[in-house]
Amino acid sequence: MVAFRYSVLAALALRVVSVLAAEGDSPLADDAGSPPSVELNAEVIATFPEADDIFGVKLVNGRPTKAVVDVTNNEDEPILVAFLGGQLLNPSRDLAAEDPAGAAAAVVRNLTTVRYEASVPAGEKASLPYSFVLDMQPQDVRLQLVAVVTNAANQIFQVGVYDQTVSIVEAPTSILDPQVIFLYLFLSAAFAGTCYFVYKTYIEALFPQTKRAGGAKGAKKGRVTVAEKEPLSGGEGSATGTDKGYDESWIPSDHINRPAARRVKSGASTKSKTKAAE
């Protein structure tokens, strides 16, 4: 950013010199004296409406950092905001106390340089948007924004817009974020699949008696059912041909052929019948 700043200033300076040379009053003539010190009567301030809080400016990784540059022209003539750029510096190093090589080494990252060519009339105020995106390690850096402004006399001014220490932070995560939800589902499915594989491969092989016990019970029930359905063999069968479950040849005949019981009518019933007949 330091080299780019010098190149921009050199290009604008050459433009001013060419204009003055065309008019026949070049400041680089041999008899030209030192130019008078001129100050730009304007205020250029940058604010961060979305990134500023009570703890300072936070630059969130992956999200555009939006700044609003307010330019107030207190000159009697219009001014022109040509460029606006910036850089991130190491806050532990003092650029003023170092040579140009050391100052270049203190630059952490250059920011986007935007060309505006915005004219601000005398006594009026204009707001210019400026945004940039970062993807860096969380740390504290020094944010420096610089504007290149020219007045009606084509004089070039380098105006400091912002120069403070800011913090680079990661974007906060939310449980309802679709990416986080998908990540949770993927990890849960992977964990469940791993547990099932381990159980079927190692744990289930350590407990084979559970299936054998169930099979033994089923085999016993099957055997009992078959034994109950098997017919009696040999002399245990029925001799009469009727399946009664026992052998009648061993039972005496008087026990098998019992005489039928005779019904004996009582005397009271006989007398009642005789009286009814009379």
Secondary structure, DSSP 8 states (H G I E B T S, - for coil): -HHHHHHHHHHHHHHHHHHHHHHT--TTSTT----------EEEEEE-TTTEETTEEEEETTS-EEEEEEEEE-SSS-EEEEEEEEEEE-TTS-STTS-HHHHHHTEEEE---EEEEEEE-TT-EEEEEEEE-----SEEEEEEEEEEEE-TT--EEEEEEEEEEEEEE-----TT-HHHHHHHHHHHHHHHHHHHHHIIIIIGGG--HHHHHHHHHHHHHHHHHHHHHS---GGGS-SSSS--SS-GGGS-HHHHS---------HHHHHHHHHHH-
